[in-house]
Amino acid sequence: LQLLVHGITYTSQYWLSPVEEFRNYSYVAFSCDRGLSTLAINWPDVRLSSQPVNALDVQFPTTVAARSQIARHLKKSSILPGVSPFRKIIGMGHSAGSVLLNFGTIVEDTHSPFNGLILTGLLSLGPNTLPLLLIVPSMRDVAGVSSTLGIS
């Protein structure tokens, strides 16, 4: 199974491309036509996802851990009737999704549930650059983050 993780400004629809002009540009359809299963899940608190009470509840390490737990569950349990657990899970990310998967694999080392990663759209940051993921814990609650951090 390919566990698909979109970038921070997208939704899981990134992999489906429902826009008529791009009807032949669905990665999910491309993979399924070749017998490869996919699962695309939204980031918490991004776009159409449910909203937490406090944006600080949605931190990057928590999101990383959630993706790893999903991958572990997919290896152990069936998610649909008649579908066996998956022997191998490949994490495929785009942009911030690639950063998320890469970070999780580095942190978990040999305990990572992923059998492989496909990382696309990675941004290279210099040593004097503060990554956006560290300064924006959520795409939604900027006012709440500012007040919590004491920023006016």
C-alpha positions as CSV (number, residue, x, y, z in Angstrom):
1,L,0.0,0.0,0.0
2,Q,1.2,3.5,-0.7
3,L,0.3,5.9,2.1
4,L,0.1,9.3,0.4
5,V,0.9,12.5,2.3
6,H,0.1,15.8,0.6
7,G,1.8,19.2,1.1
8,I,0.6,21.6,3.8
9,T,-1.3,23.8,1.4
10,Y,-3.2,20.9,-0.3
11,T,-5.7,18.2,0.8
12,S,-5.7,14.5,0.0
13,Q,-7.4,15.5,-3.3
14,Y,-3.9,16.5,-4.5
15,W,-3.4,12.8,-5.4
16,L,-6.8,12.5,-7.2
17,S,-6.9,15.8,-9.2
18,P,-10.7,16.1,-9.6
19,V,-10.2,19.2,-11.8
20,E,-11.6,18.4,-15.3
21,E,-8.6,19.9,-17.1
22,F,-6.4,17.4,-15.2
23,R,-8.6,14.3,-15.5
24,N,-5.7,12.2,-16.8
25,Y,-3.5,13.4,-13.9
26,S,-4.7,11.3,-11.0
27,Y,-1.9,9.5,-9.2
28,V,-4.4,7.3,-7.4
29,A,-6.0,6.2,-10.7
30,F,-2.5,5.6,-12.2
31,S,-1.5,3.4,-9.3
32,C,-4.7,1.5,-9.0
33,D,-4.7,0.8,-12.8
34,R,-1.4,-0.9,-12.2
35,G,-2.6,-3.0,-9.2
36,L,-1.1,-0.7,-6.5
37,S,-3.3,0.2,-3.5
38,T,-3.2,3.7,-2.2
39,L,-4.5,5.6,0.8
40,A,-4.5,9.4,1.0
41,I,-5.3,11.0,4.3
42,N,-5.5,14.8,5.1
43,W,-3.2,16.5,7.6
44,P,-5.0,17.3,10.8
45,D,-6.3,21.0,10.8
46,V,-5.5,21.6,7.2
47,R,-8.3,22.7,4.8
48,L,-11.2,20.2,5.1
49,S,-9.9,18.4,8.2
50,S,-11.5,18.7,11.6
51,Q,-10.4,21.7,13.7
52,P,-8.8,21.3,17.1
53,V,-9.8,23.6,20.0
54,N,-6.3,25.0,20.1
55,A,-3.9,25.1,17.2
56,L,-1.0,24.1,19.5
57,D,-2.7,20.7,19.8
58,V,-1.6,20.0,16.2
59,Q,2.2,19.8,16.3
60,F,4.5,18.4,13.7
61,P,5.8,15.5,15.9
62,T,2.2,14.5,16.7
63,T,1.3,14.4,13.0
64,V,4.4,12.3,12.3
65,A,3.5,9.9,15.0
66,A,-0.1,9.6,13.7
67,R,1.1,8.7,10.2
68,S,3.3,6.0,11.7
69,Q,0.4,4.6,13.7
70,I,-1.8,4.5,10.6
71,A,1.0,2.6,8.8
72,R,1.3,0.1,11.7
73,H,-2.4,-0.4,11.8
74,L,-2.6,-1.1,8.0
75,K,0.0,-3.8,8.5
76,K,-1.8,-5.5,11.4
77,S,-5.5,-5.0,10.6
78,S,-8.0,-5.0,7.7
79,I,-9.5,-1.6,7.0
80,L,-12.2,-2.9,4.8
81,P,-14.2,-6.2,4.7
82,G,-12.4,-8.6,2.4
83,V,-9.2,-6.6,2.3
84,S,-6.2,-8.3,4.1
85,P,-3.7,-6.3,6.1
86,F,-0.9,-5.0,3.9
87,R,2.5,-6.6,4.1
88,K,4.4,-3.5,2.9
89,I,3.7,0.2,3.3
90,I,5.4,2.7,1.2
91,G,5.2,6.3,2.3
92,M,4.9,8.8,-0.5
93,G,5.0,12.5,0.3
94,H,4.9,15.8,-1.6
95,S,6.6,18.9,-0.2
96,A,5.8,19.1,3.6
97,G,4.4,15.5,3.3
98,S,7.9,14.4,2.3
99,V,9.4,16.3,5.2
100,L,6.9,14.6,7.5
101,L,7.7,11.1,6.3
102,N,11.5,11.7,6.2
103,F,11.5,13.1,9.8
104,G,9.4,10.2,11.1
105,T,11.7,7.6,9.5
106,I,14.8,9.3,10.9
107,V,13.3,9.5,14.4
108,E,12.0,5.9,14.4
109,D,15.0,4.5,12.7
110,T,14.7,0.7,12.5
111,H,11.2,0.8,14.2
112,S,9.7,2.8,11.3
113,P,6.6,1.0,9.9
114,F,7.5,2.1,6.4
115,N,9.2,-0.3,4.0
116,G,10.3,2.5,1.8
117,L,9.7,6.2,1.0
118,I,9.1,8.2,-2.2
119,L,9.8,11.8,-1.5
120,T,8.8,14.6,-4.0
121,G,8.9,18.3,-4.0
122,L,11.4,18.7,-1.1
123,L,12.6,22.2,-0.2
124,S,16.2,22.6,0.6
125,L,16.7,25.0,3.6
126,G,20.0,26.6,4.5
127,P,21.5,26.7,8.0
128,N,20.2,30.2,8.6
129,T,16.7,29.5,7.5
130,L,14.0,28.8,10.1
131,P,11.7,26.1,8.6
132,L,8.1,27.2,8.3
133,L,6.9,24.1,10.0
134,L,8.6,25.2,13.2
135,I,7.0,28.7,13.3
136,V,3.5,27.8,12.1
137,P,2.0,25.0,14.2
138,S,-1.3,25.2,12.4
139,M,-2.7,26.7,9.2
140,R,-5.9,27.9,11.1
141,D,-5.5,29.4,14.5
142,V,-2.9,32.1,14.0
143,A,-4.6,34.4,16.6
144,G,-4.6,31.6,19.2
145,V,-1.0,30.8,18.5
146,S,0.0,34.4,18.7
147,S,-1.7,34.9,22.1
148,T,-0.4,31.6,23.5
149,L,3.2,32.6,22.5
150,G,2.7,36.1,23.8
151,I,3.0,37.7,20.3
152,S,0.8,40.8,19.6
